[in-house]
């Protein structure tokens, strides 16, 4: 049994866990197209890897942290024209997160850490809205290091910073590290680079992968992905979560 996973515990074990620093890690992803070579659950896999790494870092410092069951459905309008993508209203995502935050606050948790791996701007706005509403209602701190923004984005790979990073080398490398059996390896190696920048497309007002220059629902360089890069990137993502929590609680300390 994985003691660090919320869903693997009994209710009495959850109650006991709150005697330690009360931090809950929430993997946030999507169910959406990630090229012809990566699974629909790619963002969830990345978010869970991020949480696992952060958990290990917190544990090495004597903190008992729990990983909540992931968010797997969210707003994914950029990919909704591709089969397999399940997109829900952003208001639904915000409401769900607020309810989760209320429940954690009721159980006297101190922090909810959002490990977000889904970069659709509509989705990200729903996370900011949820954080605002949760903190207005409760003492619970919501830690959300938005990796699309500075300073966190500067820590990640060149492909990520280019904006051409959906199902490319950045994401493919992490999946190759965390769930290599789910990568369609022969297809991945055959895919040409797609240098179209999603961030530039968003700035230009594009609203879906097709119009942004991604007819196969990928951007970047899938064939260049490696498990070595994935391991390094996951470690950076875990560190970002831990450092964001440290900053939040140091700012609120008397």
N, C-alpha and C positions, 0 to 999 in steps of 0.2 A: 504494500500500500504506500502511495506517495503522500507522506504526511503533510507536505507543503501545499498540496492541492485541496482547496476548500471542499470540493465535491466528494473527496475521498474520506473525509472525516465524518464522525457522528456529531450530533448537536452538542453532546457533552464535551467532545474534544475541541470544538469551536469555542465553547464557553471557557475552557481552560486556556486556550491560546491567547485570549484577550488579557491575561495577566502579564504578558510580555508587551513590548512596544506594539501598539495597535495599528498596523499598516496592512492594507489589502491592495494587492496588485491586480489590475484588471486588464487582461489582453483585449485589445479592440482591433477588429479586422473587418473583413467583408467577404461576401461570397460573390465573386465576380471574375470575368475573363482575365486571364494572365497569359496571353499568347497561346500557341498550340502545344507548348511544352511544359507549362507549369500548371498545377492544380488550381481550381477555383478557390480553394482555401489558402492560397499563398499568403495573404495578409495576416490571416489568423495564425498560421505557422510562424511567421516572423514575429508577431506580437507575443506569442507564447515563448519563443526562444529568448526574446528580450526580457520577459518576466523571469524565466528560469535563471538567466545570468544575473539579473539584479537580486533575485532571491539568494543566490550563492554568495554574493557580495555582502548583503545584509547579514546573512548567517555567520559569515566569518568575523563579523563585528559583534556577534552575540545577540542580534535581533531576530526574533521569531516573526517571520512574515508569511502571509498566506496568499496563494494565487487563486483568484476567483475563476469560475467558469467563464470562458471568453464570450465576447460579443461577436457574433458571426454574421448578423444581418444589419445593414445600415444603408444610408443613402449612397448610391453608386450610379449616378446619372451618366457619367462618362462612359460606362461600360454596358449600359442597359440595352443597347441594340444587339449585343452578343448573347447567344444562347448560354444558359447556365447562370447568368448574372441575376441575382435577386436584390432588387433595390426597393427600399422602403422610404417613407417620407422622413425628412430630417427632424420634423417635430416629434415623430415616433421615437427616434433615437434619443433626443433630448429628454423626453418624458421618461423613457426607460432608465436612463442614467440617473435622473433626479430621484426616481423611486429607489434605485439601488443605493444611492447616497443616503437617502433618508433612512433606509434599513440599517446601513452600517453605522450611521450616527446614533440610532436607537440602541445599537449594541455596543456603543461607546468606543468605536474605533476612532483613531485620531487622524488618519490619513487614507485617502483613496488615490492610488497612483494609476493614471491612465497610460498604458503602454500602447500607443496608437501606431499602427503600421499602414493604415489606409489614408491616402493623401488627397482624395477628392476634396476640393474646396468646400463643397456643400456639406459634406460630412464633418470636416474640421470645424466649420461654423457651428454645427450642432453640439460639438464637444465644448466649445467656449461658452455657449449658451447654458449648457448643463452645469458647468463649473460655477458660473455666476449664480444660477438659481440655487444650487446646493449650498453654497457658502453663505448666501443671504438667509437661508432657513436654519442652518446648523453650525455647530462649531467644527464640523469635519472639514479638514483641509483637502482640497482636490489639487493634486500635483499633476500638471499636464505639460511636460516639455514638448513643445511643438517642433518636431524635427524639420519642418519646412521653413523655420525661421532661425535667425541668429540668436544665440551663439551656437546652438546645437547643430544646425545644418552644416556649419563650417568644419565639423568634426568628421563628417562622413565622406564617402568616396567621391572621386572626380566625376564619375558618371552621375551620381546622385545630385551633385551640385549643378550639373549641366541641365538638369530637368528631363533628360532622356533616360528615365530610370524605371519605367514600369515593365516588369517581367524581363528586364535586361540583365546585365552583369550583377548589379547591386542586389536585386531581389533573388535572382537565380542562385547566386552564391550562398545566400542564407538558407534557401530551401535545400540546396545540395548538402549543407552542413546538418540541418535539422531533420529533414525527411528525404534523404536521397532517393528512396525507392519510388517517390512520387514524381520525379523528374523524368520526362520522356527524352532520354539522353540522345538518341539518334536524331530526333527532331531538333533538339536544342543546338547540336553541333552543326546542323545544316542551315540554320537561320542567318541571313545576312544582317549586318548592323543597320539599325534604324536610328539615325542621329536626330530625328525630329524632337524638339524640346517641348515637353508638356507644359512646363512653366511659361514658356513663351507663348504657347497656344492659348493658355488660360488668360494671359495678359492681353491677347488679341481678341478675346471674347469667344473663343471656341468652347463648345459645351459637350463634346463627345470625342471618343477616340478616333472615329472615322474622319471627322473634320479636322482633327489635330494631326493627322498624318500617320495613324496607326491602324491600317486595314486588317492586321492580324492580331490586334490588341496587345502589341508589345512595342516598347521603345528602348533604345540602347543596344547593347551588345551581348545577347544571350550566350553566344558561343565562347565568350571570354570568361564566363563565370567559373569560379573554382571554390572548392570547399575551404581552401586556405583563406581566401578573401572573406568567405562567409563567417568563419570562426572569428576573424579579427573584427568584422563589422558587428557581430552579435555582442562581443565584449565591449565595444564602444557604446552600443545602444543600452546595454545593461548599466554601464557607468553613467550614462546620461540620466537614467531614471534615479539612480542613487544620489547623484550630485544635485538633481533638482529637488529631491526630498530634503537633503541636507540644507540646501539654501532656504527652502520654505520654513523649516522648523527652526533654523538659526535666526531667521527674521522675526519669528513670533516668540522666541524665548525672552523671558524677562531680563 
